[in-house]
Amino acid sequence: MWLVNSRFAIALIVWVTIFLIVCLKFSKNSKTLSDIRAHIKSQTLGYMVDIFNNMLSVRLFGGNKFEIEKLNDVFQRLVLAMQNCD
């Protein structure tokens, strides 16, 4: 590369170095946000499965309003996590 043009080689090396530093910095933040999103998504799906499995009990004992509010809260946390990840 030095034989073609030394200025081009230096510029390319500087660009690659800056690019790698920026990628490493953002990948740490992205991994943290992705882990949080995955955890909340897992909780949401677990809660949904729990609701569907206990649907008859919820209807029998009148906990409909509580279950809807709880599910709404869980979905809200999932939406916020997904928005932070994007």
Secondary structure, 3 states (H helix, E strand, C coil): CCCCCHHHHHHHHHHHHHHHHHHHHHHHHHHHHHHHHHHHHHHHHHHHHHHHHCHHHHHHHCCHHHHHHHHHHHHHHHHHHHHHHC
